[in-house]
Amino acid sequence: MKKTETAKETAMDNNILVGYVRRSNAGGALKISINTAAFTDCSTYMTSDGQSYVPLVISLGALQKVISGERAVTTVTQLHD
């Protein structure tokens, strides 16, 4: 079990924290705050029409907790292998 935890910790260390997601005070929207310095460190990919994108990840379970009010905030990250 310890090896699995260490592997998960190592994988998390390779990820880039890019920002946070919060519920608005009124509760009718999600607010996404992106750190511009971290964003520029992210890798990108290009689509066939020449557009460049930054692939980001938000945990669905954590996001559902933010939406329901169980959590105040969750993270936006870019995963690295």
N, C-alpha and C positions, 0 to 999 in steps of 0.2 A: 504494500500500500504506500510505503514511503517513496518508492521510486515513481509511482504514478503522481503523487503530490509534487515531487520535485520536477517532474516533466511538465506538469501543468504550470508550476511557478516559472519555469524557464520559458515556456511558451508565452506566458503573460508578460514577462520581461521584454520579449521581442516586439510586443505590440506597441503602437504609438497611441497615447491618449491625445485625442484631437479636441474633445469638447464634452459638453454635458447637455442632457435633456431634462427639462423641468416642465411641470404643468403651470399654466398661467394662473394668476391669482383668481380670476373669474372661473377657471376650470374648464373653459371651452376650447382651449388650444394647447398645443405643446410648444415650448420655447426651446430652440436649439441654439446653443452658444458654441461657436467654433473658435479655437485659439489659432490666430492667423500664422503665428510662428510655427506651431506644430503642423498646421495644414500644409505649409510649404515643404516640410520634411517628408510628406507622404508620397508614396509611389502612385503613379497614374497608369491608365491604359487608354488606348485610342480606339475609337470605333471606325468602322469602314467608311463612314461619311466624314472622317477627319476631326471629330469632336473628341476632346480629352476629358476624362472623368477620374475622380478620386474615389475608389471603393472604400466605403466606411461600413461599420457594423454597430448595431445597437441590439443588445440582448432582448429578445421578445418577452421573456419572463420578467426581466427587470423593468421593461417599458410598461408592461401591463400593471405592475405594482405602482409605478409612477402615476399612471392613468387612474387607478383605483384609489390613490391617496395613501397607500401603504408605505411608499417611499417618496422622499422629496425630490430625489435626483437620481439619474443613472448616467453612464458614460457613453460617449461616442468614440470608437477606436478604429484603427486600421490594423488588421491582423497580418502578422508576418510569420512565415514558417521557419 
